[in-house]
Structures are given as C-alpha cells and as structure tokens.
Amino acid sequence: MTVPGHTTNMEEKQQSVSGTPNEANLLKLMERTGYPMVQENGQRKYGPPPDWNKQTPPRGCEIFVGKIPRDCYEDELVPVFERVGKLYELRLMMDFSGSNRGYAFVMYTNRADAQKAVRELNNFEIRKGRLLGVCTSVDNCRLFVGGIPKTKNREEILQEMKKVTEGVVDVIVYPSAVDKSKNRGFAFVEYESHRAAAMARRKLIPGRIQLWSHQIAVDWAEPEQDVDPDTMSKVINRLSTVHVFSVMHKNVNKK
C-alpha cells in the first residue's frame, strides 16, 4: 500500500543528495530521522526536525566542529552528535568536488545540550586516529557596513539593506559629531540569525554590490559576549555568600 505523499517525499529526498559519494547512506539517515536535507550556497543543511513548530533556537545553541575527514558525511556525524541531545540542524560546508571542507556547524534545540556536546565530544575519535575539534560557535548576527553615504538616515539604510539581503531585523547608526543630521559613514546591521548574517556577508563582498552607487566595506562586527550560565551561577553563589557574611558581620557588631 502506498502512503499518499510518501512517493513525492522520497523523490525530494533523493534529489537533495543525488550524485553524492554516499547517497544510499544519506537516504537511510533521512528515512530514519525524518529530517530534510538540502544543499545551497556551498553548504549542505540537515534539519530542522520534522516535528519542529517553534522559533529557531536562541544564540548559544550552536557549536563549531572542525578537523572532519574530507570524506566524512552526515551519516557518520549525526549519530555522534545526536547522542548528546536533540539536533535542530547540522550544516556541513561543502566544496565543488563533493567533498566536505573539513568543518561544520551543529545547532541543538537548547544551550545545555550544546555545552554538553563541547565538553563530551571535543577530541572525539570519529575514525581511527582522527579526532574532531569541537567548540562553541561565535554565533555572530551583526555586520559592520562601511562606505555608506553620510546623508542617509537609519530608515533609508534599513530599507536598502532589506532590498539586497535577507533576514535584516535592525540597523544601528551613529550621528556625526560635527553634524547630527548626518551619519558617520558606517552602520551595524543586525540579522535574525548567524546564518543569515553569513549569507549577507558573502553576498556583500566588495565589488559585487554597491549601495547608492558607493563601494562598501563589509565585515563581522565584534560579537556581544553572552555570559555563560555556569559562570553566572558561580557569580550569583559568590554574591550570595558575600551577602550572608556581610549580614553575619553586622549582627556580630550589634552584639
């Protein structure tokens, strides 16, 4: 008996990995988990979960995986990383030959699992003598854009960035110290995700796109430093201890 839509779904899965070195194994993986897989812009994305109906996981849920053997793919990587927690997506960087580029980004559905993966899977032996390098992803969502005409205001810059890139959520502009009606010639553009910012950065490489007929300079802005939950817990405990000793000291002096 053929399940309605099953054939179409299988055809879509086959097309997404058609011609890959390990096509059969990738199809088995997708059949087992139900996760979709698509290749675009030099990367192959596995995920999100078929039952996912929430927003994209927040910052801090993504890890960077390096030192991946060039002929190692999702059918080997997913079983390793899903043992720690539920995966939201895995993005494997690919080259034109069909080999991977030696690194990937893995996003979990929560921060605790991402931190656990860093602790437990760094230096994991994926193959004999081949150890993975696992660390927290920078997860930067903000780009620096220079070369903007100083006469443009925030709203004009916001609308122009939305025209040429996707996922823009905000633009930060600083007024000139000399003339408050003008900007300083640059802006910070905030995107909905690190992936959206990375795609925008690639698209805005100097020479490819101009804004208002001006050559622009684009690079990552300095990422905001999120406080690690474990560190915050230690700080809170330390403050609580200091408070207790302070209260005890006051009570002793009263006596």
N, C-alpha and C positions, 0 to 999 in steps of 0.2 A: 504493500500500500504506500502510495506517495503522499507525503505530507505537503499540503498547499504551501507554496513559497519556499519549500526546502531546496528544490532544484535550483531556483534562481539564486538562493543564498549560497549554495555550493559553487555555482558558476562565478559569482562575485569573488568568493574566497580564492578560487583557482586563478582568476585573472590577477588578483593582487600579488600573487607570488609566482606567477607564470615565468618560467625560464630561469628561476633561481637555482643555485647549485644543489640545494636540499629541499626542493619543492614538496616532495612527499612528506617529509618530517614536519614542515611548517603547516601543511594542511591537517595533519594529525593533531598538532598543537591547537589549531583553531577549532577543530571539531571537539576536542576535549574540554576546552575552556569557554568557547563561545565568543571569545574576544575577536574583534575585527583586526585586519592588518592592511595598511596602505602605505605605499612608497611615494614620497613627494619631497621636492627641494633637497635632494641629497641625504634624506633620512628615511628609515622605514619605521612606521609607528604601529605598535601593537597596543590595542586598547581604544577606548575605555571599556570597563566591564559591561556586559550586555544588560545587566540589571541596574545600571547607574542612572539615577534620575535627579542627582543633586548637582550643585555647582562644582567646578574644578577644585580639587583640594587646595588649601591655602599654602602660602610660602612656607618653606621649611620641610615640605613633604618629598622633595626631590633629592636624589643622590647622583653623584658622578661616578661612573665605572670606567676605569682605564686599564690598559695592558691586556685587552681582549685579543686572543689569537685571531688573525685576519680571516680564517675560515670557520670561525665560531659564530653561530647564529642564535636566533630566538629559541629554537627547540632545545638548546643546551642552557641558555641564560635564564629563561623564565622559570624552569623548575628550581634553580638555585635561589632566585630572589623571592619567589612566592612562598618559600618555606618560612620566611620571616614574617610575612603579613600579606594582606590583600593588595595586589598591584592595581594602580589606576592606569598607568601606561608605561611602556618601555620604548624609548626612541634610540634606535641603533643607527649610527652615522655610516653611510654607505658611499662607495666610490663607483665610478662608471663601469668598472670591470665586474661588479657584482660582489666583490669582497667588502667586508666592513672596514672602517677606518681606524679600528683599534679602540674605540670608546663609545659609550652610550650614556643615556640619562634614564634613570628609573624613578618613577613617581609612585609613592604609596598613597593610600587613602587617608593616612593620618601621620603626624610628625613622629609619634612614638615608634612606629614601625620603621620609619626612615632612619632614626637614630640607632635603633636596634640593628638595622642592616649594616650601618657603618661599623658598629662595634664587632659584629659577628662575622661579616663577610669580607672585611679588608684582609688581603693576603690569602683569600680562599683559593685553593688549588683547583682550577677549572679543568685542567688537564695535567698530566704528569709533568712536574717542573714548571708549570705556567700558573703564576699567581696573579689574581686580579687586584687592582688598586681601587679601593672604594672610599669615597669621602663625601662630605656634604656639598651639594651643589650651591654655587653662588646665588643662583635664582634671582638675578637682577632683572628688574622690569622697567628700568629707566634709561633713556638715551640722552646724550648731550648732542645738541644740534647747533653748530656754529655757522656763521655766514648769513644770518637772517637779516634782511633789511631793517634798519633801526626804526623805521616809521611804522612797522607793522605792530598791531596790538595783540593781546592774548587771544581774543576770539578769532582774528584773522589767521593766526598761526595754528590754532586748534583745528579750524576748518580745513586749512591747507594740508596739514599732516594727516587728517582723516581721509583726504582725497587720494593721497599717494601711499598710505599704509593702512593696515587693518589692526583693530584692537586698541586704538587710542582711547584712553579714559581721561587724561588730563594733560595740561601744559602749564609749566611754571615759567614765568617771565619776570625778569628783574628790570626795574626802570633805570635809566641812565642817571648818574649822579649829577650831571650837568643840566640835562633837560628831562624832567619827569614824564613828559609826553612821549618820549622815545624809549625803546628798549636798549639793552647793552649789546645787541648783535648776536645773542645766543638764547637758547631756551632748553629746558629739560622736558622731555616728553615721556609721560608715564603710560605703560601699556597694561593690558589686562592680565598678561602672563609673561614669563620669561621667554617662552617660545614665540609669542607674538613680537616681543622686542627683538629677538634674534632674527626673525624673518624680516622685520623692518630694517634692521641694521644692514643685513645682506643686500636688501633692495636699494638702500640709500648710499651704497658705496660711491665715493666721489667720482664724478664723471658720468654716472648713469642717469641721475635725476637732478634737476635744478629746481629751486623754489623761487618763484618770481624772477626767473632768468638769472639767478645768482648761484654760483658754485657753493655748495655747502660742505661742512666737515661734520662727520658723524662718528661717535664712539660711545662706549659704555660710560654711563655716569657712575660715580662712586656708589656702591650699594649701601643701603641702610643696614646697620648692624642690628639684627634681631638678637635679643637676649635669650640664651639657651635656657630652657625650662629648668634643667638641673642646677645651673648657675643661679637662677632666680630663686629656686628653692633654698639653696645654701645661704643666699643673701638674706632671705626672709627669716630663716632659722637663726642666723647670726644676729640680726636686728632684734629678734625676739629675746635671745639670750642676753644681749646688752640691756634691753629694756627691763628684764627680770632683775639683773644685778643692780641696775640703777634704782629700782623700786626698793630692793633689799637694803641698799646703802642708805637710802633716805629714811627707811624705817629704823635702822640701827642708830642713825644720828638723832632721831626723835627721842629714842630711849636715853 
